[in-house]
Each structure stands twice: as structure tokens, then as C-alpha cells.
Amino acid sequence: MTEPKSMLLYERAKKTLPGGVNSPVRAFEPYPFFVECAQGSKLYDADGKKYLDYCMAYGALLLGHAQPEILEAIKAQLPRGTLYGAPTELEVQFAEAISQASPCMEMMRLVSTGTEATMHAIRAARGYTNRKKIIKFDGCFHGSHDNVLVKAGSGAATFGAPNSLGVPQESIQNTLVLPYNNLEAIENTFRTESPNIAAVIVEPVMANVGLILPKSGYLESLRKITQTYGTVLIFDEIITGFRLALGGAQEYFGVKPDMATLGKVLGGGFPLAAFGGKTEIMQTISPAGKVYQAGTFSGNPISATAGMATLSYLSKNKNQLYPKLEKNTIELKKTLTDQTTNYKLPVQIHSIASLYQIFFTPQTITDYDSAKQSNPAMFSAYFHELLKQGVFIPPSQYETCFISEAHTETDLKFTTNAFDCALKAAAKTRNPP
Ligand SMILES: *Cc1c(COP(=O)(O)O)cnc(C)c1O
């Protein structure tokens, strides 16, 4: 009887890393598998088990694990140095390519993480407008800095309570939290607060509470109302950027925000993010302007090389790639729909482009409040049975599943059988023995 290596590693990890992990979403009970290596659509764990991956590093790996073009580009760059502390032509070229792909990104700053990107985008919007307050939406995630770690209030505009110990009430007193997909709430807030609102920050498609799509016309209305009141509209495209389309949600929905944040897919598996937008807003950034922002690793040549290789690949292949990803997502959604009907499971299955999620609830989901009606026991049974079958999805109902270019027809067939077992397990939780 040998104990699983992952279990032993989890026990060991808990002694030096809080909760045994370096990011909380990675932990689940009884123990998470510890990764040995990855290739294409598969992860391999310390015990030699293979998993078909629908987490794809929380959406970062649009082209799959260890993508050959990206690896080649990195190998060529490594001997030329990994960090300079001085500007490079590569950064300029990369910024030009991002600008060409994303409609609103006239100017930008490269940073290392999405958290940095949203933190600085908000600072720039406040500096530019000389206003203090921001609006975010209940359940939208914008990284883990103080200003946006706010839980939702219900009803109309509420000052939220911090989501985390260690965030003083004072740090979030200028953050207004509103329900997503609710125009009345935002109109009412602007009616009373408009002279103070620097920015509205939104995930154009909510992908951090499961997957919730904007109602038809919602993003257009956000665009209109922010324009009316001189408020900066920020699309947090850290998940949707390069995933809904090469130009992200801006291109997909045809709505141009004043600023956007990009990350995840942009770095091709390396730490890289960006914030940017209209030139007149971005000119406020130091040393051009008086909004301070800096970063030792910003635009480092390894991340920029991986990002450039990713962008080149995407722009070359977009006409085949995006339709193929969408077709595969629709196929998985259809499989799930048929099987849940079979097991008489009341569910909501949402999908767009290469993202999908199943919610175990009969109720329509349009915002975080409605998403919270989902049955956690059913999701847990579904997740653990998928894992047993060799399919890894994010371990929470409030995450999203991602399909990559590396997922093959064979992978999809394999998933069909795994879904069947997992939904059977979920259905069983209705009648506990
Ligand atoms: C992941 C994510 C972030 C934070 O990015 P990090 O690189 O993890 O700091 C911000 N916004 C959205 C929408 C995200 O999905």
C-alpha cells in the first residue's frame, strides 16, 4: 500500500505554503493533484495519472500546454538575456501588435499580472478624471488588490463590505458595487453620483462566477451612460481578450471602451498583462504624466517574446482557430444538454466562444445572486467524478471551463463518456442513500 505522492506533497506543502498552494483556487479536498508536466490538452501528475485539462491555467492557455511555436521563440530568446532594465524594440513591436488587435488600445503599459493591470487602470482613470469613485459589479473579479476586493451588496448601489480580512473599510469606501445586467441600478447610481464617478470597470462577459453573459444591449448601454457623464469605461478583458475573438469582447460585441485590461492569453503561458486605452488617458501615466506606475519585470523579454509569438500565431490563424474553438464548445454543450435531459437534471449551461460552464439549478442565471442558487453538492459530485475519469475542470462552480486549440476530436469523445459518469454521480446526490 503506497500513499499517493500528491497526497504526501499536499501534506508537506501545507507546512511552508498557506493551505499548501500559491493561489487559493488550486486547493481542493481531499488533496489536489500535483503536476509533473503538461503537453497539449493534458496534465500529468506526480502519480503518473493523465488528465484532460479544461482549466487550462484558468484560461491563460488558449493554444494549449507547451505550444511548439512559443517554446521555439523562448529558446531563441533565452541566451540573449532574460531581463534588461532598459527598453527593447520587442516591447514596441509587441505594443503595436496589441494596438492593432484590440480596438481601444491606442496606448498601453505592459505589466506582469492582471491584478497590476486593473489596479493601474483604475488609478489612471481617477487621475485623468480627477474623480474618486468607481463602480464595479457584484461577482466581477478584477484581481486581488484592495480597491476591487469588495463583496456585493444587494439591491441598488451599496457600499460593499470588504471581501477579505486586511482590507480596511476606508480602502473600499469609494467602490460602489452594483448587480450585473441591471440597467436600472446603474442609471439610478449615475443620477445621484455622476460628478464623482471616475470609472466603471466590468468583465464584458462574467467568467469568475461561472459564466454569465451580458444581456443584449447591456454593454452598449454601459458605453452610452459612461460617455454621457464623462466616466471612463474599463473593460476587464483579462479572460475575454484574444479568447472571444482576436480583438476580445470589444470586437465580439462591437462596443469600444475607453480603457481595457488584458492578461492571461496575452502572455502565452508567461506572466504578462497590459492596461491601456485612449491616448489622452494613457498620457497621464508617468513619465509622460503624473499618474505613477512602475514594474521591474514589466515588458521583460521572455514574457514579451511568448506574448509576441502568441499574437503572431493568433493573427495568422484566427479565421480557422476561433470558428473551430466555438464549434467544439457547442459540441460539448450539446452533449451536456442531452445527458442532463437524460438524467432529468435541472441545469443551466452557458457558453460563448471557447468558454462554458454548467450550473446545477433550474433557475435562469443573469447575475451573481442568481448564480448562488446553484447546488454545491451536485457540482462537487460532478467535479470529483470527472477527476476520477481523468478530466480536470476548475474545482469550483464559480469558475469557467476553457477549451484550447490543443483539444482534439478524440479528447471531445473521451469527455462525452466522462460527462456521462459525472452527471450520473451528480444526479445521485438527489437521493442520498
Ligand atoms: C485572472 C483575472 C484577473 C487577475 O489576473 P492575475 O494575473 O491573476 O492577477 C483580473 N481580472 C479578471 C477578469 C481575471 O479573470
The ligand as a MOL file (V3000), in Angstrom:
LIG
                    3D

  0  0  0     0  0            999 V3000
M  V30 BEGIN CTAB
M  V30 COUNTS 15 15 0 0 0
M  V30 BEGIN ATOM
M  V30 1 C -7.4830 36.4200 -13.6490 0
M  V30 2 C -8.1730 37.7020 -13.6750 0
M  V30 3 C -7.6050 38.8600 -13.0980 0
M  V30 4 C -6.3290 38.8250 -12.2970 0
M  V30 5 O -5.2260 38.4530 -13.0640 0
M  V30 6 P -3.9110 37.8970 -12.3220 0
M  V30 7 O -2.9280 37.7300 -13.4200 0
M  V30 8 O -4.3190 36.6050 -11.6710 0
M  V30 9 O -3.5150 38.9100 -11.3240 0
M  V30 10 C -8.2780 40.0630 -13.2500 0
M  V30 11 N -9.4380 40.1400 -13.9370 0
M  V30 12 C -10.0120 39.0450 -14.4920 0
M  V30 13 C -11.2790 39.2110 -15.2660 0
M  V30 14 C -9.4170 37.8020 -14.3500 0
M  V30 15 O -10.0190 36.7280 -14.8540 0
M  V30 END ATOM
M  V30 BEGIN BOND
M  V30 1 1 1 2
M  V30 2 1 2 3
M  V30 3 2 2 14
M  V30 4 1 3 4
M  V30 5 2 3 10
M  V30 6 1 4 5
M  V30 7 1 5 6
M  V30 8 2 6 7
M  V30 9 1 6 8
M  V30 10 1 6 9
M  V30 11 1 10 11
M  V30 12 2 11 12
M  V30 13 1 12 13
M  V30 14 1 12 14
M  V30 15 1 14 15
M  V30 END BOND
M  V30 END CTAB
M  END
